[in-house]
Amino acid sequence: MAEAVVEERATAIVFDEVAVVEGAKRGDPQALSALYEQYFPKVYRYVASRLASTEDAEDVTEEIFLRVLNNVGNFEWRGLPFGAWVFRIARNEIISHVRRQKTRGIPAELTESIADYAPDHTLAIETELTMVVVRQAVERLPEAQRQVVALRFIAGLSVAETAQALKKTENNVKVLQHKAIAKLRLMVERD
Amino acid sequence: MDLFDRLPGRQAATFAEATSLLDDGLDLDLVLELFAADAPWLGPLLRTEAGIVAAGERVQPSYYFAGALKQKFISAGVRRGTAATAAPVALPARPARVAFAAAGLAAASAIAGVVTFGLLTAGKAEPGDWDYVFRASRERFDDTLSRQGDPIEFRLRQGEARVTVITQLSSTDDPIDDATLDALQDEARELIKLAELTEFDDAQKEQVLQFEERAVAALTGVKPSANADPAKVEATIQVVQQAAAAATGIKPLPEPSPSASPTPGEGTPTATASETPSATPTQTAGASPSVAP
C-alpha cells in the first residue's frame, strides 16, 4: 500500500498538467491515459468518502469522468489548476447524486454498466468497515468542514488545491481542517 | 473573499504546517519532534488525521472498474478529439464582428420597419410626403399586375387617384409641381392609347366622362397659391379632354382661340372688291367706286 502511495506521488511530480490537458483536448490517447491515472484514484477516494455504497461511488465516478471528457474542450487556463476544475465537477456531481437519491427516497440503483469484481473480498469488507467509521463521523461535521476533510485528507489534495476546488482561501481551508480534525478526534475517541 | 478572509490561529497554522510535512512524506514521529513544544495537543490531531488518510488510501476501486472506466474514457476521448479535428473550425466571434453584425441586423430591421410603415401609411400620401415613394412604387406594381387584368379599369383608377392628389394639394394650399400634373397626363395618354386599340363599352365611357369631369373641375379649381404652372394646368386639362373624346367619341366643345378669330388683314379691299362687291360694301371703303354708276 505504501509503495502505491509513493508511486502515486512520483507520478505527480512528473505530471505536466498543461501538456496533458492540451493533449487530451486533441484526443491523444497517451494524454488521456495520463490524465486518468493522475485523477482517478483521488476522485474515486473522494467520492467513496462521501457515498456509502460502492456501486454509487462507481456510478458517480464514471459520470464525473464523462463530464470531464465532455467539457475538457472548453477548459481555459485562467489561473485555476485543472485538478481544482476536476474536483469542482466531482463535488457538483456528488451533490446532484445525493439530491436525486433524496428525491427518489430510495437507495441508489445498482449499476449495470461496469460490474464490480473486487479481487479480494476480505480486503473490501475491511476497507468498508474502516470507511464506515470515518464516514459516519465526517457526516456529523458542518458541510464546509466535511468538504475540506474529503478533499484534503481522503482525496489527498494540498491546501492550495482544496482551496481552489472549493473557491475558498487557503487560510480558510487551514482553519476548517484544524477545526474538523479536532472534532473528528473527539468523535472517534468517544465512539 | 479577501474581505472575510481571516488568518488562521496559531494552532491552526501549526497544524497546517505539520500536515504539509506529512504530505511530503515525513514520518509522524519526526514531525512531532520538529514541533516538540506543540506535541501534547498536536500529536492526537496528527494521529487522527493520519488515520483518516490511511482509511482513504485503503479505499481502492476494483481493478475491473478502474480498467473498464479507463478504457471507456480513453476511447471516448479519442473519438471526441478526432471529431473535433474533422469538424469545421468555427471562427471566434470577435467583438468588432459581433458589433458589425449587430449593426447590420439593426439597420435591416429599421429598413424593414420603415418599408412596412411606409406601405401601410402610403395610401393617402401626396407628392412631397416622405412615404409618397411607397405609393408610387405600389402603383407601379399595380400597373404591372394590371397588364394581366382589365387595363381600362386600372387606368381609370390611376387617373382618379391622380385627381384626388391634386384636389388634396389644392385644398391645403400645397404646391402642385409639374411631376404631379405629368402623372395625370400620363394616365390620360394611356387612356388614349387604349381607346385606339379597343372600343370602350357604355359603362367605361360613363366612367371616363366622370373622370374627365372631376379632373377638369380639380384643375380649374387649382388656387393660384398652389404655385402650379398655369400653362401646365391648361395642357393637362386638354389631354384629359382628349382622352375622354378618344374613349367616348364625343369631341370636346371648341373653345375660342386667337387663331380662330378674324384678323383685320383677311378682308382686304382688293380681294373682296372684285369677287363679292355687294357682300362687303360696308367693310371696305374702296368698294363703293366699283358699284357707282
Interface residues (C-beta under 8 A of the other chain):
Chain A: M1 A4 V5 V6 R9 A24 K25 R26 G27 D28 P29 L32 S33 Y36 E37 F40 P41 Y44 R45 A48 S49 A57 E58 T61 E62 F65 L66 L69 N70 V72 G73 I114 A115 D116 Y117 A118 P119 L123 E126 T127 T130 M131 V133 V134 V149 R152 F153 I154 A155 G156 S158 V159 K167 K168 T169 N171 N172 K174 V175 Q177 H178 K179 I181 A182 L184 R185 V188
Chain B: M1 D2 D5 R6 L7 P8 G9 Q11 A12 A13 F15 A16 T19 S20 D23 G25 P44 L45 T48 E49 G51 I52 V53 A55 G56 E57 R58 V59 Q60 P61 S62 Y63 Y64 F65 A66 A68 L69 K70 K72 F73 I74 A76 G77 V78 R79 R80 G81 T82 A84 T85
